[in-house]
Amino acid sequence: MTNSDTAMNPDGGAVDWRCAIQPALETTNLMERIVEFQNVYQAWVRVRSKKGAPGIDGMSIEDFADYARREWATIRQSLLDGSYQPTAVRRVSMPKLGGGERNLGVPCVLERVIQQAILQALTPLFEPEFSESSFGSRPKRSAHGAIKQVKGSIKAGYRIAVDLDLEKFFDNVQHDVLMSRIARKVKDPILLKLIGRYLRTGVMIEGIIEATEIGTPQGSPLSPLLANVLLDDLDKELEQRGHCFVRYMDDVVILVKSVRAGERVMASLTRYLMAKLKLKVNAKKSQVVKIDALEYLGFTFQGIRVYWSEKSFDDFKHRLRQLTSRKSGLSMRYRLSQLNQYLRGWMGYFGISQYYRPIPELDKWIRRRLQMCCWKQWRNPRTRIRELLALGTSKRQAILTGISRKSYWHLSKTLATQTGMTNQWLEQQGLLSIRDLWMKAQGYAK
């Protein structure tokens, strides 16, 4: 138990806010299961671990424990009797990698905890019947599994891809269509009413709450499960037709053996999605292509070899340029911390790419940019000469370079800086090697 979970009562003893949650009796009532002590506490731990920004009420993760200690008993009762009214989400827009913006919803901390508790109760009901070809936001499944399945289909001779793009999927989900699919498993009317309220709760845009008659906001804990529940009908339809396919949330690829078959599948599924799920296929972004022209989840395929896409790699280099900018004024320790965190995350995902060629040059480029940042931070000639001498540079080279007025980029690759700020020195400062991260991701022990 952390300090944030406890407070002092008037008698001086520690009071845990979780004590306000009384364990529910064993029951088939889903709402009762959702508000059980252990389930809600697990939800709180999960939400707290993800941190996240406040919702429209301004309450932070740090402030929630005190609030819950005071109010949870009342909130719990309102959940059980069906009177609970969710708070609207805060709308934020994030740029997409391919251009445009993606609308995200930031629920209040309380709503995130309740939705996470609902998710934990509903997942065992829906998960066992989801398709083996569905990989998004599911336990023990990932984008890497989806890529592996695409590779398996390519090995089996499927060399044409039907790349389906659902037009603004999360913004266009029809509530009645979604609720009818949820009701196939969920028979608790109070829980169904609560989920419906979450769908209709509205979003705050520039201080004004707007109703949400369609769509489910990205960013809430419950949203991915609801998306999988809705699109499971598509999965079952594709399985019934005998298609090889992979779905990661709303990113769907069907593998076929000819362009003509692909065009038939595209036309048929476009009609199916509109008629059954009230979803539109984006005709401009959807395509029937050869495998080597497919870009899926940031990867491309050359035969059965997997590469990161050119666009993903360009975005990677753009972010590295930002993290190693000499204009940012960050301390070297903080800069390396942020850089290493990004490198680990990017290589943890894209490290399955079998494309090695650009990695050594990228390592060199990053080292040179960091040397440039150090050079600027040393500022005046006296400091530069002193630092270079301390790193083992000869006195003559340290002075000639230290008093030079050439550009930071030029001076980052002089004899003085290369003999002082060596690769070993940068490694001692904490810089990770992209090559080492890639080798680890490929399964080669260093």
C-alpha angles and dihedrals in degrees: 000000000000128000089251089065095056141057136177119265121215091267092057098254126126115259120200114212087215090068087073087069108080116204110255123230118256106274142149089234105114095206090055090052092049094056095044113129097246095045094050093045091051088050091052092049090050094049092045092051091055091050104193136170126292121266127229092299091061093230114149128211089253093056097046099081093060091046093049092049090058101037111025097095090057093043091049092052092049089052091052096047094044097243097112114122116200122224121244119259126245113246119226128172123220125192116249120229091237095046133275126064137283118217114226129186122220110201122200116266092254091053091049091053093048093046091048089051089051091048092053091052097045100043095075089052097053105024099074092059098045116112122269086229093061114093110162121110095345130131114271092000130107147164088272089062090052091051090048090053091050088053090051092053091049090053088052090059103264104138102160122077129203101206108197119197114192109213110246089328100185092044094050104046109131109228096214092051092049095044092051089057093047090050090060088076105016113071098167106109093200092055092045089052091050093050089049090052091051089054092050099036094108136227131260112231117181091339096312123106112224124194119247108218092164135020137042118247118247111229101050120110093237098049099083093051091048090051091051091048091054097043093045086085088061090049092051091048092052091047091050090053090050097241127157105231145152126210127190105180104299094345105101129179124180117195119215136163103239140033091236091055089048093053091050091050092048093052094044095049092046089058093043095051093050095044100042107025101021090234126140126223113223101236093194095055100033115088148166107230144157114266094252089059094050120107111192128174090342095310137102130202130229102186103307093333116107121218132176110252121257090242092052091050092048090052089049093054091045091055091046089053089054093048092050098042114136089212096065096079093215122153113254092243093054092042092054091046092055093042094050092048090053094045092051092049096045095046091043087064106027097032090094086073111112093211108111105159101094096043101085092049090047090054090052092048093052092048091051093049091051090050087053090051091051090049092054093046091055085060108176128056095246093056092046093051092047093049093047092049090050089053092054102262115149115260094242094051092043092055096043092049096038094058095041118117095203121123123288090243093052094047092049088073103046127118090255097054094040093053092043108036094041128173089256091052092051090049089052088053087059104262113156121220117238088209092056091048091050092048090051092049089051090054098253112137115225 
